[in-house]
């Protein structure tokens, strides 16, 4: 496992601040969870696991990948990104930078297509949460009227029935 599994770890504190500032997700939501960092990866797991004696188990990583932090070489700044899994689990607590998409758009998006000519007034450029019928689909990157698809290829749906 990586660094300290608490919220005082610098990358974790920055990540929690990012969730508040970018998405309006309150830090209190995570009171029953711990975080862990390993290289660029941030993971979240139940706080009840933190005190367990896991004996001689060799644990490579623990929990759900919450996101990652990395150096943006273009402007030499640290960037943060939330994972699709994290957005699907905790995105319901967000109240900012959320895009509600329609049936036609969700068909395109879950197949991996970007959404073009998106006109919104209440969303800042950058990472956003994508919802369809109040279900969090994942995350995207909004800029210049376009939503860049951020759904991992292995999670995209290429065939589905017409119930959507």
C-alpha positions as a Markdown table, in Angstrom:
| # | Residue | x | y | z |
|---|---|---|---|---|
| 1 | Unk | 0.0 | 0.0 | 0.0 |
| 2 | Unk | 1.0 | 3.6 | -0.4 |
| 3 | Unk | 1.1 | 6.6 | 1.9 |
| 4 | Unk | -0.9 | 7.4 | 5.0 |
| 5 | Unk | -4.5 | 6.4 | 4.9 |
| 6 | Unk | -5.9 | 9.6 | 6.3 |
| 7 | Unk | -7.2 | 12.9 | 5.2 |
| 8 | Unk | -4.2 | 14.9 | 6.5 |
| 9 | Unk | -2.0 | 13.4 | 3.7 |
| 10 | Unk | -1.3 | 16.4 | 1.3 |
| 11 | Unk | -2.5 | 14.8 | -2.0 |
| 12 | Unk | -5.6 | 13.5 | -0.2 |
| 13 | Unk | -6.3 | 17.0 | 1.3 |
| 14 | Unk | -5.9 | 18.6 | -2.0 |
| 15 | Unk | -8.2 | 15.9 | -3.6 |
| 16 | Unk | -10.9 | 16.6 | -1.0 |
| 17 | Unk | -10.6 | 20.4 | -1.5 |
| 18 | Unk | -11.0 | 19.7 | -5.3 |
| 19 | Unk | -14.2 | 17.8 | -4.7 |
| 20 | Unk | -15.6 | 20.6 | -2.6 |
| 21 | Unk | -14.6 | 23.4 | -5.1 |
| 22 | Unk | -15.3 | 21.6 | -8.4 |
| 23 | Unk | -18.4 | 19.6 | -7.6 |
| 24 | Unk | -19.7 | 20.9 | -4.3 |
| 25 | Unk | -19.3 | 17.5 | -2.6 |
| 26 | Unk | -19.0 | 18.1 | 1.1 |
| 27 | Unk | -16.0 | 16.6 | 3.0 |
| 28 | Unk | -18.4 | 15.2 | 5.7 |
| 29 | Unk | -19.6 | 12.7 | 3.1 |
| 30 | Unk | -16.3 | 10.9 | 3.5 |
| 31 | Unk | -16.3 | 10.7 | 7.3 |
| 32 | Unk | -16.7 | 6.9 | 7.2 |
| 33 | Unk | -14.0 | 6.4 | 4.6 |
| 34 | Unk | -10.2 | 6.5 | 4.5 |
| 35 | Unk | -8.0 | 7.3 | 1.5 |
| 36 | Unk | -4.7 | 5.9 | 0.4 |
| 37 | Unk | -2.2 | 7.2 | -2.2 |
| 38 | Unk | 0.2 | 5.3 | -4.3 |
| 39 | Unk | 2.2 | 7.1 | -6.9 |
| 40 | Unk | -0.5 | 9.1 | -8.8 |
| 41 | Unk | -3.4 | 7.0 | -7.6 |
| 42 | Unk | -5.9 | 7.9 | -4.9 |
| 43 | Unk | -8.0 | 5.1 | -3.4 |
| 44 | Unk | -11.0 | 5.2 | -1.1 |
| 45 | Unk | -12.1 | 2.5 | 1.3 |
| 46 | Unk | -14.2 | 1.9 | 4.4 |
| 47 | Unk | -12.7 | 3.3 | 7.6 |
| 48 | Unk | -13.7 | 0.0 | 9.3 |
| 49 | Unk | -10.9 | -1.7 | 7.3 |
| 50 | Unk | -8.2 | 0.6 | 8.5 |
| 51 | Unk | -8.0 | -0.9 | 12.0 |
| 52 | Unk | -8.1 | -4.6 | 10.8 |
| 53 | Unk | -5.2 | -6.9 | 11.3 |
| 54 | Unk | -4.8 | -8.3 | 7.8 |
| 55 | Unk | -2.1 | -10.7 | 9.0 |
| 56 | Unk | 0.5 | -11.8 | 6.5 |
| 57 | Unk | -1.5 | -10.7 | 3.5 |
| 58 | Unk | 0.5 | -8.9 | 0.8 |
| 59 | Unk | -1.8 | -6.2 | -0.3 |
| 60 | Unk | -1.0 | -4.4 | -3.5 |
| 61 | Unk | -3.8 | -1.8 | -3.3 |
| 62 | Unk | -7.0 | -1.4 | -1.3 |
| 63 | Unk | -10.4 | 0.1 | -2.1 |
| 64 | Unk | -11.9 | 1.8 | -5.1 |
| 65 | Unk | -9.8 | 4.1 | -7.3 |
| 66 | Unk | -11.1 | 7.5 | -6.4 |
| 67 | Unk | -9.0 | 9.4 | -8.8 |
| 68 | Unk | -5.5 | 10.5 | -9.7 |
| 69 | Unk | -3.2 | 13.4 | -9.4 |
| 70 | Unk | -0.4 | 14.2 | -11.9 |
| 71 | Unk | 1.8 | 16.9 | -13.1 |
| 72 | Unk | 0.5 | 18.8 | -16.2 |
| 73 | Unk | 3.7 | 19.3 | -18.2 |
| 74 | Unk | 2.1 | 22.2 | -20.2 |
| 75 | Unk | 1.8 | 24.5 | -17.3 |
| 76 | Unk | 3.8 | 22.6 | -14.6 |
| 77 | Unk | 0.8 | 22.4 | -12.3 |
| 78 | Unk | -0.7 | 19.4 | -10.4 |
| 79 | Unk | -4.0 | 18.2 | -11.9 |
| 80 | Unk | -6.7 | 16.1 | -10.4 |
| 81 | Unk | -9.2 | 13.8 | -12.0 |
| 82 | Unk | -11.9 | 11.7 | -10.5 |
| 83 | Unk | -12.5 | 8.1 | -11.7 |
| 84 | Unk | -15.7 | 6.9 | -13.4 |
| 85 | Unk | -16.3 | 4.5 | -10.5 |
| 86 | Unk | -15.9 | 7.2 | -7.9 |
| 87 | Unk | -18.2 | 9.5 | -9.9 |
| 88 | Unk | -20.8 | 6.7 | -10.0 |
| 89 | Unk | -20.6 | 6.1 | -6.3 |
| 90 | Unk | -20.3 | 9.6 | -5.0 |
| 91 | Unk | -21.5 | 11.8 | -7.8 |
| 92 | Unk | -25.0 | 11.9 | -6.4 |
| 93 | Unk | -23.6 | 14.3 | -3.7 |
| 94 | Unk | -22.4 | 16.8 | -6.3 |
| 95 | Unk | -24.3 | 20.0 | -6.8 |
| 96 | Unk | -22.0 | 21.8 | -9.3 |
| 97 | Unk | -20.6 | 21.1 | -12.7 |
| 98 | Unk | -23.1 | 18.4 | -13.6 |
| 99 | Unk | -24.5 | 17.9 | -17.1 |
| 100 | Unk | -27.8 | 16.1 | -17.5 |
| 101 | Unk | -27.9 | 14.5 | -21.0 |
| 102 | Unk | -30.8 | 13.1 | -23.0 |
| 103 | Unk | -31.5 | 9.7 | -24.4 |
| 104 | Unk | -29.7 | 10.3 | -27.7 |
| 105 | Unk | -26.7 | 11.8 | -26.0 |
| 106 | Unk | -26.4 | 8.9 | -23.6 |
| 107 | Unk | -26.4 | 6.4 | -26.5 |
| 108 | Unk | -23.4 | 8.3 | -28.0 |
| 109 | Unk | -21.6 | 8.8 | -24.8 |
| 110 | Unk | -21.7 | 5.3 | -23.4 |
| 111 | Unk | -20.3 | 4.1 | -26.8 |
| 112 | Unk | -17.3 | 6.4 | -26.3 |
| 113 | Unk | -18.2 | 9.4 | -28.5 |
| 114 | Unk | -17.6 | 12.9 | -27.5 |
| 115 | Unk | -20.6 | 15.3 | -27.4 |
| 116 | Unk | -20.3 | 18.2 | -29.8 |
| 117 | Unk | -22.0 | 21.6 | -29.7 |
| 118 | Unk | -23.1 | 21.4 | -26.1 |
| 119 | Unk | -24.4 | 24.7 | -24.9 |
| 120 | Unk | -24.6 | 25.1 | -21.1 |
| 121 | Unk | -24.5 | 28.2 | -18.9 |
| 122 | Unk | -24.1 | 26.7 | -15.4 |
| 123 | Unk | -21.0 | 24.6 | -16.0 |
| 124 | Unk | -17.4 | 25.7 | -15.8 |
| 125 | Unk | -14.8 | 24.4 | -18.3 |
| 126 | Unk | -12.9 | 21.4 | -17.0 |
| 127 | Unk | -14.0 | 18.1 | -15.5 |
| 128 | Unk | -17.7 | 17.5 | -15.1 |
| 129 | Unk | -20.1 | 14.8 | -13.9 |
| 130 | Unk | -22.4 | 13.4 | -16.6 |
| 131 | Unk | -25.9 | 12.3 | -15.6 |
| 132 | Unk | -28.8 | 10.6 | -17.4 |
| 133 | Unk | -32.2 | 10.3 | -15.8 |
| 134 | Unk | -30.5 | 11.1 | -12.4 |
| 135 | Unk | -28.0 | 8.3 | -12.9 |
| 136 | Unk | -24.4 | 9.2 | -12.9 |
| 137 | Unk | -22.9 | 7.8 | -16.1 |
| 138 | Unk | -19.3 | 9.0 | -15.5 |
| 139 | Unk | -17.1 | 12.0 | -16.1 |
| 140 | Unk | -16.2 | 14.2 | -19.0 |
| 141 | Unk | -14.1 | 17.2 | -19.8 |
| 142 | Unk | -16.0 | 20.3 | -20.9 |
| 143 | Unk | -14.5 | 23.0 | -23.1 |
| 144 | Unk | -15.5 | 25.1 | -26.0 |
| 145 | Unk | -18.9 | 23.6 | -26.4 |
| 146 | Unk | -17.6 | 20.0 | -26.4 |
| 147 | Unk | -17.7 | 17.2 | -23.9 |
| 148 | Unk | -14.6 | 15.0 | -24.2 |
| 149 | Unk | -15.5 | 11.5 | -23.2 |
| 150 | Unk | -13.7 | 10.1 | -20.2 |
| 151 | Unk | -15.3 | 6.7 | -19.9 |
| 152 | Unk | -12.6 | 4.1 | -19.9 |
| 153 | Unk | -12.8 | 1.9 | -23.1 |
| 154 | Unk | -13.4 | -1.3 | -21.0 |
| 155 | Unk | -16.5 | 0.3 | -19.5 |
| 156 | Unk | -18.1 | 1.5 | -22.8 |
| 157 | Unk | -21.2 | -0.2 | -24.0 |
| 158 | Unk | -21.2 | -1.0 | -27.7 |
| 159 | Unk | -24.4 | -3.1 | -28.0 |
| 160 | Unk | -27.6 | -2.6 | -26.1 |
| 161 | Unk | -31.3 | -2.9 | -26.6 |
| 162 | Unk | -33.5 | 0.1 | -27.5 |
| 163 | Unk | -34.9 | 0.5 | -24.0 |
| 164 | Unk | -32.6 | 3.4 | -23.4 |
